Amino acid sequence: MRTGPVAVAIARDRGLRRLLRRALATAVLSGAAPSLLACSLSAPTLDAYARGSAGSGGYGGASGAATNDGGTAAQPETGGSSAAGSSSSCAPCDTASPCSSAAECKSGVCTLGSCQAPTCLDGVTNGNETSTDCGGSCPTCGLGLACSVAGDCTSGACDQVCVAPTCMDSTKNQAETDVDCGGPCAPCTAGEACLKAADCDSNVCTAKRCVAASCKDQLQNQGESDVDCGGTHCPACALSAACAAMTDCASGVCQSKMCVPAAATGTALHRNGWSTTSSTTYVWPTAEAIDGDPTTRWTYGAPQAPGMTFTLDLGAPQYFFSVVLDSSMFPGDAAAGFDLYFSLDGTYGKSARSVVGAPTATVTFSSAVVARYIRFELNQSASTWWSIGEISVNQ
């Protein structure tokens, strides 16, 4: 036995020694382990003995009856039970105290006769865990396990038990950048935390904070129809900008979701980004129909027949008021007649205009047309080949 206050008390007091011998004998007769005396050697027990010895009955008073506050040691004060089957009245023991069962230890873990310190792998809810081996200072708990705060849960959401996170649980979880916004939730408002522009309703994330939208932030936000224009907050948009209503446009005309002028200017569209295709397999460069030189030509390489096509791709949707098909340098090979189609995405519906053939065929419109693709499709037959010297598109 290690030398300490208890050992000193035993050495100095003959009555206490007799009492302890009696307690040990009782413990052995009841089948309990000698470690059950650990609680009887506590400081409160010795204090009770000192108080009892001052009376006429010695330890525990005159009667010598077993008590909870210093009665005879014949009452086993341990985590087990007495010979008569009564329950222990001793508090669970601290780490490193002798034990014979888990119930005798504060941690609920008794290994090799000694109370163990709580761990996150001992299969017992102890320490500051909220559920077995999780919560508190241990790893977070899964769904359905007990919790005290959101931090106890892997989901980051606690409602007495860990629950699945939502965008309305008043908790920052599930990759949200701020409480219930950003990430998988709705965008955050100005002043809330963000990691990227999409986390903010303004599409502006600066220094990890959402910034209020403006008409000068070079972004399309706050209901603008195009970047920093249109909508109810910013000035009206210039020509070619996107629009949703005529009020979005400075011109007052919104056609096919593009701001367009109210009247033609006659300005030829720039040819950058243009490309051409045809329905023929005849080897002849289709690009010669848009090279800016009417003396060169593209030709179909076969007599004209309905269904033959030539398609011009402007590269992006653009607005225009007229299309010119110039075969004046090759008048005998001009189209006998054709239908004109327009498309934004390469699919075609009803023709916009049927045109009688001529060496120079000019098709005009009273209001702006918005299209990316322009298709010429023959609707007449002729014995001559179909040739195009130049195609022009004008605003």
C-alpha positions as CSV (number, residue, x, y, z in Angstrom):
1,M,0.0,0.0,0.0
2,R,1.3,3.4,-0.9
3,T,2.0,5.7,2.0
4,G,-0.6,8.5,2.2
5,P,-3.2,10.1,4.5
6,V,-5.2,6.8,4.7
7,A,-2.1,4.7,5.5
8,V,-1.1,7.1,8.2
9,A,-4.6,7.1,9.8
10,I,-4.6,3.3,9.8
11,A,-1.1,3.1,11.4
12,R,-2.1,5.5,14.2
13,D,-5.5,4.1,15.1
14,R,-5.9,0.6,16.5
15,G,-9.7,0.8,16.3
16,L,-9.6,1.6,12.6
17,R,-7.4,-1.3,11.9
18,R,-9.8,-3.7,13.6
19,L,-12.7,-2.1,11.6
20,L,-10.9,-2.7,8.3
21,R,-10.1,-6.3,9.1
22,R,-13.8,-6.9,9.8
23,A,-14.8,-5.2,6.5
24,L,-12.3,-7.3,4.6
25,A,-13.7,-10.5,6.2
26,T,-17.3,-9.5,5.2
27,A,-16.2,-8.7,1.7
28,V,-14.6,-12.1,1.3
29,L,-17.6,-14.0,2.8
30,S,-19.9,-12.1,0.4
31,G,-17.8,-13.1,-2.7
32,A,-16.8,-9.6,-3.5
33,A,-13.2,-8.7,-4.5
34,P,-10.9,-7.1,-2.0
35,S,-10.9,-4.0,-4.3
36,L,-14.3,-3.2,-2.9
37,L,-12.6,-1.7,0.2
38,A,-11.4,1.2,-2.0
39,C,-14.4,3.3,-1.1
40,S,-14.1,2.5,2.6
41,L,-10.6,4.0,2.6
42,S,-11.9,7.4,1.4
43,A,-11.4,10.6,3.3
44,P,-15.1,10.9,4.1
45,T,-15.1,7.5,5.7
46,L,-12.1,8.4,7.9
47,D,-13.8,11.6,8.9
48,A,-16.9,9.7,9.9
49,Y,-14.8,7.3,11.9
50,A,-13.2,10.2,13.8
51,R,-16.6,11.7,14.5
52,G,-18.0,8.3,15.7
53,S,-15.0,7.6,17.9
54,A,-15.7,10.7,19.9
55,G,-19.0,9.1,21.1
56,S,-19.5,6.1,23.2
57,G,-19.9,3.6,20.3
58,G,-16.6,4.0,18.5
59,Y,-16.7,4.1,14.7
60,G,-20.1,4.9,13.3
61,G,-21.6,5.7,16.8
62,A,-22.6,3.6,19.7
63,S,-24.7,1.1,17.8
64,G,-22.0,0.2,15.2
65,A,-24.8,0.0,12.6
66,A,-23.8,0.3,8.9
67,T,-24.4,3.8,7.5
68,N,-23.7,5.7,4.3
69,D,-21.6,8.4,6.0
70,G,-19.2,6.3,8.0
71,G,-20.9,3.2,9.3
72,T,-19.1,0.0,10.0
73,A,-17.0,-1.3,7.1
74,A,-19.0,-4.5,7.2
75,Q,-21.2,-2.7,4.7
76,P,-19.5,-3.1,1.4
77,E,-19.3,0.4,-0.1
78,T,-18.4,-0.5,-3.7
79,G,-19.8,-0.7,-7.2
80,G,-21.0,-4.3,-6.4
81,S,-23.6,-5.5,-3.9
82,S,-23.5,-6.8,-0.3
83,A,-24.0,-10.3,0.8
84,A,-27.6,-9.5,1.6
85,G,-28.0,-8.2,-2.0
86,S,-28.3,-4.5,-1.2
87,S,-27.0,-2.0,-3.7
88,S,-23.8,0.0,-3.3
89,S,-24.0,3.5,-1.8
90,C,-20.5,4.5,-2.9
91,A,-20.0,6.9,-5.9
92,P,-18.2,5.5,-8.9
93,C,-14.4,5.6,-8.6
94,D,-11.9,7.8,-10.5
95,T,-9.4,6.7,-13.2
96,A,-6.8,4.3,-11.9
97,S,-8.8,3.2,-8.9
98,P,-9.1,-0.6,-8.2
99,C,-12.3,-2.1,-9.6
100,S,-14.1,-5.4,-10.2
101,S,-16.7,-4.2,-12.7
102,A,-17.4,-1.4,-15.1
103,A,-20.2,0.0,-12.8
104,E,-17.6,0.8,-10.2
105,C,-15.9,3.3,-12.5
106,K,-16.9,6.9,-13.5
107,S,-15.8,6.0,-17.0
108,G,-17.8,2.8,-17.1
109,V,-14.6,1.0,-18.1
110,C,-12.8,-1.5,-15.8
111,T,-9.8,-3.3,-17.3
112,L,-7.5,-5.6,-15.4
113,G,-8.9,-4.5,-12.1
114,S,-8.4,-0.8,-12.7
115,C,-10.7,2.1,-13.8
116,Q,-9.7,3.4,-17.2
117,A,-9.9,6.9,-18.5
118,P,-12.6,7.6,-21.0
119,T,-11.6,7.3,-24.7
120,C,-13.4,7.7,-28.0
121,L,-13.0,4.0,-28.8
122,D,-14.1,2.3,-25.6
123,G,-17.7,1.5,-26.7
124,V,-19.2,3.5,-23.8
125,T,-20.9,6.8,-23.6
126,N,-18.6,8.7,-21.2
127,G,-16.5,11.8,-20.8
128,N,-18.3,14.6,-22.6
129,E,-19.6,12.4,-25.4
130,T,-23.2,12.9,-26.4
131,S,-23.5,9.4,-27.8
132,T,-21.3,6.3,-27.7
133,D,-17.8,7.4,-28.7
134,C,-18.9,10.5,-30.6
135,G,-19.8,14.1,-29.9
136,G,-18.1,16.4,-27.4
137,S,-14.4,16.1,-27.8
138,C,-14.8,12.9,-29.9
139,P,-15.5,12.6,-33.6
140,T,-18.8,13.9,-34.7
141,C,-21.9,11.8,-34.6
142,G,-24.0,10.4,-37.5
143,L,-27.7,11.0,-38.2
144,G,-30.1,9.9,-35.5
145,L,-27.5,9.9,-32.7
146,A,-27.8,12.1,-29.6
147,C,-26.3,15.6,-29.6
148,S,-26.2,18.8,-27.6
149,V,-25.0,21.3,-30.2
150,A,-24.5,21.3,-34.0
151,G,-20.8,20.7,-33.6
152,D,-21.6,17.2,-32.2
153,C,-22.9,16.2,-35.6
154,T,-21.3,15.3,-38.9
155,S,-24.2,16.9,-40.6
156,G,-23.7,20.1,-38.6
157,A,-27.4,20.1,-37.6
158,C,-28.7,19.1,-34.1
159,D,-32.3,18.8,-33.0
160,Q,-31.7,16.7,-29.8
161,V,-30.4,14.1,-32.3
162,C,-28.3,14.7,-35.4
163,V,-30.4,15.5,-38.4
164,A,-29.8,16.0,-42.1
165,P,-28.8,19.6,-43.0
166,T,-31.2,21.9,-44.9
167,C,-31.1,25.5,-46.2
168,M,-33.5,26.5,-43.5
169,D,-32.0,25.1,-40.3
170,S,-30.4,28.3,-39.1
171,T,-27.0,26.6,-39.1
172,K,-24.0,27.0,-41.4
173,N,-23.5,23.5,-42.8
174,Q,-23.5,21.4,-46.1
175,A,-20.8,23.6,-47.8
176,E,-22.8,26.8,-47.2
177,T,-20.7,29.9,-47.2
178,D,-22.9,31.6,-44.6
179,V,-25.9,30.5,-42.6
180,D,-28.4,28.9,-45.0
181,C,-27.0,30.6,-48.1
182,G,-24.3,30.1,-50.7
183,G,-23.0,26.7,-51.9
184,P,-26.0,24.4,-52.5
185,C,-28.4,27.0,-51.1
186,A,-29.8,30.2,-52.4
187,P,-27.2,33.0,-53.1
188,C,-26.2,35.2,-50.1
189,T,-27.0,38.9,-49.8
190,A,-24.5,41.8,-49.5
191,G,-22.2,41.5,-46.5
192,E,-22.6,37.7,-46.1
193,A,-19.6,35.3,-46.6
194,C,-18.8,33.8,-50.0
195,L,-16.1,31.9,-51.8
196,K,-17.1,32.7,-55.4
197,A,-19.4,35.0,-57.4
198,A,-22.2,32.4,-57.6
199,D,-22.5,32.4,-53.8
200,C,-23.9,36.0,-54.0
201,D,-27.1,37.3,-55.4
202,S,-25.1,40.2,-56.9
203,N,-22.6,37.8,-58.5
204,V,-19.9,39.9,-56.8
205,C,-17.7,38.3,-54.2
206,T,-14.8,40.5,-53.0
207,A,-12.5,39.5,-50.1
208,K,-14.8,36.6,-49.3
209,R,-17.8,38.9,-48.8
210,C,-20.8,39.5,-51.0
211,V,-20.9,43.0,-52.4
212,A,-24.1,44.8,-53.5
213,A,-24.7,45.0,-57.2
214,S,-24.2,48.2,-59.2
215,C,-24.5,49.4,-62.8
216,K,-20.7,49.7,-63.0
217,D,-19.5,46.3,-61.8
218,Q,-19.1,44.9,-65.3
219,L,-21.5,42.0,-64.4
220,Q,-25.0,41.1,-65.3
221,N,-27.0,41.2,-62.1
222,Q,-29.8,42.9,-60.2
223,G,-32.3,42.1,-63.0
224,E,-30.2,43.7,-65.7
225,S,-31.0,42.4,-69.2
226,D,-27.3,42.8,-70.2
227,V,-24.1,43.8,-68.5
228,D,-24.8,47.0,-66.5
229,C,-27.8,48.0,-68.5
230,G,-31.5,47.3,-68.8
231,G,-33.9,46.2,-66.1
232,T,-35.3,48.6,-63.5
233,H,-32.0,49.8,-61.9
234,C,-29.6,50.6,-64.8
235,P,-29.7,52.8,-68.0
236,A,-31.2,51.4,-71.2
237,C,-29.0,49.2,-73.4
238,A,-27.3,50.0,-76.6
239,L,-27.9,48.2,-80.0
240,S,-27.1,44.5,-80.1
241,A,-27.4,44.2,-76.3
242,A,-29.7,41.6,-74.8
243,C,-33.2,42.7,-73.8
244,A,-36.4,41.3,-72.3
245,A,-38.6,44.3,-73.0
246,M,-38.6,47.4,-75.2
247,T,-37.8,49.5,-72.1
248,D,-34.5,47.7,-71.8
249,C,-33.3,49.3,-75.1
250,A,-32.3,52.9,-75.8
251,S,-33.8,52.5,-79.3
252,G,-37.1,51.4,-77.7
253,V,-37.1,48.2,-80.0
254,C,-36.4,44.7,-78.6
255,Q,-36.5,42.1,-81.3
256,S,-35.8,38.4,-80.6
257,K,-34.3,39.4,-77.3
258,M,-31.8,41.9,-78.9
259,C,-31.9,45.7,-78.9
260,V,-32.2,46.8,-82.5
261,P,-32.7,50.1,-84.3
262,A,-36.1,51.3,-85.4
263,A,-34.9,51.9,-89.0
264,A,-32.2,50.7,-91.4
265,T,-28.9,52.4,-91.8
266,G,-27.6,50.5,-94.8
267,T,-24.3,49.7,-93.1
268,A,-22.9,46.3,-94.2
269,L,-22.2,43.7,-91.6
270,H,-18.6,42.9,-90.9
271,R,-17.6,39.5,-92.3
272,N,-15.5,38.4,-89.3
273,G,-16.5,35.0,-88.2
274,W,-18.6,34.2,-91.2
275,S,-18.7,30.7,-92.7
276,T,-20.6,29.0,-95.5
277,T,-21.8,25.5,-96.5
278,S,-23.9,24.1,-99.3
279,S,-25.8,20.9,-100.1
280,T,-23.6,19.9,-103.1
281,T,-20.7,17.6,-103.0
282,Y,-19.1,19.5,-106.0
283,V,-15.7,20.6,-105.1
284,W,-15.8,24.4,-105.2
285,P,-14.9,26.8,-102.4
286,T,-18.1,28.1,-100.8
287,A,-16.0,30.9,-99.2
288,E,-15.7,32.6,-102.6
289,A,-19.3,33.8,-102.2
290,I,-18.3,36.0,-99.2
291,D,-14.7,37.0,-100.1
292,G,-15.8,40.6,-101.0
293,D,-15.0,40.1,-104.7
294,P,-18.0,39.8,-107.0
295,T,-15.8,38.6,-109.8
296,T,-15.1,35.3,-108.0
297,R,-17.9,32.8,-107.5
298,W,-19.1,29.7,-105.9
299,T,-21.0,27.3,-108.1
300,Y,-23.2,24.2,-107.4
301,G,-21.8,22.2,-110.3
302,A,-25.1,20.9,-111.6
303,P,-28.3,22.2,-113.2
304,Q,-30.6,24.0,-110.8
305,A,-33.3,22.0,-109.0
306,P,-35.6,22.7,-106.1
307,G,-34.1,21.8,-102.7
308,M,-30.5,22.9,-103.5
309,T,-29.2,25.0,-100.5
310,F,-26.5,27.5,-99.7
311,T,-26.2,28.5,-96.0
312,L,-24.4,31.5,-94.5
313,D,-23.4,31.4,-90.8
314,L,-22.8,34.9,-89.3
315,G,-21.0,33.3,-86.3
316,A,-23.4,34.8,-83.8
317,P,-26.9,36.3,-83.8
318,Q,-26.9,39.7,-85.5
319,Y,-29.6,42.2,-86.6
320,F,-30.0,43.3,-90.2
321,F,-32.6,44.8,-92.6
322,S,-31.5,43.4,-96.0
323,V,-29.8,40.5,-97.8
324,V,-28.3,40.8,-101.2
325,L,-27.5,37.8,-103.5
326,D,-25.2,39.1,-106.2
327,S,-24.6,37.0,-109.4
328,S,-24.3,40.0,-111.7
329,M,-20.9,38.9,-113.1
330,F,-22.5,35.5,-113.9
331,P,-26.1,36.4,-114.9
332,G,-26.8,33.1,-116.8
333,D,-26.1,31.2,-113.5
334,A,-28.2,33.4,-111.3
335,A,-30.8,31.5,-109.2
336,A,-34.1,31.0,-111.0
337,G,-36.0,31.5,-107.8
338,F,-35.4,30.8,-104.1
339,D,-36.9,30.8,-100.6
340,L,-35.1,32.7,-97.8
341,Y,-34.9,31.2,-94.3
342,F,-33.5,32.6,-91.0
343,S,-32.5,30.8,-87.8
344,L,-30.9,31.5,-84.5
345,D,-29.8,27.9,-83.8
346,G,-29.6,26.1,-87.1
347,T,-33.2,24.8,-87.2
348,Y,-35.5,26.2,-89.8
349,G,-39.3,26.7,-89.9
350,K,-41.3,28.7,-92.4
351,S,-39.5,30.7,-95.1
352,A,-39.2,34.4,-94.4
353,R,-39.6,35.3,-98.1
354,S,-39.9,33.7,-101.6
355,V,-37.8,35.6,-104.2
356,V,-38.0,35.6,-107.9
357,G,-34.5,35.1,-109.4
358,A,-32.5,37.9,-110.8
359,P,-28.7,38.6,-111.4
360,T,-28.8,40.8,-108.3
361,A,-31.6,39.8,-105.9
362,T,-32.1,42.2,-102.9
363,V,-34.5,41.3,-100.1
364,T,-35.4,44.0,-97.7
365,F,-37.4,44.1,-94.4
366,S,-39.3,46.9,-92.8
367,S,-38.1,45.9,-89.3
368,A,-34.9,44.4,-88.1
369,V,-34.3,40.7,-88.5
370,V,-32.3,38.9,-85.8
371,A,-30.6,35.7,-87.0
372,R,-27.4,33.8,-87.0
373,Y,-28.0,31.5,-90.0
374,I,-29.3,32.6,-93.5
375,R,-30.3,29.9,-95.9
376,F,-31.0,30.2,-99.6
377,E,-33.0,27.2,-101.0
378,L,-33.9,27.0,-104.7
379,N,-37.6,26.6,-105.5
380,Q,-37.2,26.6,-109.4
381,S,-35.5,24.4,-111.9
382,A,-33.1,25.6,-114.6
383,S,-30.7,24.0,-117.0
384,T,-27.8,26.3,-115.9
385,W,-25.7,25.8,-112.9
386,W,-26.3,27.9,-109.8
387,S,-23.6,30.4,-109.1
388,I,-23.2,33.1,-106.4
389,G,-20.6,35.9,-106.9
390,E,-21.2,37.6,-103.5
391,I,-23.5,37.8,-100.5
392,S,-24.0,41.0,-98.6
393,V,-26.0,41.5,-95.3
394,N,-26.8,45.1,-94.3
395,Q,-28.1,46.8,-91.2
